[in-house]
Amino acid sequence: MRPLLLHPSRRALQDWLHGDVDDAKLDAHIAVCQRCANSLEQLAADADHDAGDLAGALALALAPPEDLPSRLEQKVSKRLDSRVMFGVLSDLFAAGIETSRLLMLEEPSEPDQ
């Protein structure tokens, strides 16, 4: 088997690294070429670095804020307090209406003859 005269491109090395190509000449070249081996190591390190940065960035972007539980508790507490106050005000308003109804006197009706 004849070795490659030219070095493969970075794209070809990257594809080989990911297992996307099955080329015997490329396999033989990589086995004996120190320059391509160094390139593969650099590509692998870059891929790990990029994947780590992406994973870290996603984890950071998708992570909930540290104070989320306390903020939720405050919001729920405020909502419940406002409902209680609304209930109290509606009871007070309804009590006034009921009191007015009880105090209203109906005009006496004239007896039918």
Phi, psi and omega in degrees: 000129183275131177290157178293140177279329179250153176283144178291157180290165178298324179295317179295320178294321179295318176298319178296321180298322181275356179080022182275344181239149177231084184235118183295322179296319179294319178300315181295320180295315182295328180294332184247349186260116181290324180298315179290326176297318177296320178297319178296319177298319178294318178296319179295318179294318178296319180295318177295319180294315179296317180296321179294318179295317180295315180296319178294319179295318178295317179298319179292318182289326185266352181288137178289153178297153183295329183267016182300312181301318181291322178294319178296318180298319178296316181296316180294319179297317178297318181296317179294320178297320180293325177293321178296315180296321177298319177297318179295315180295320179293323176297318179295318179294318179294325178296321178295320179294314179297320178297317179298320179295320181291326183278341180291133179260134175279144177289138180296138179269148181280137180294142178281137180250000000 
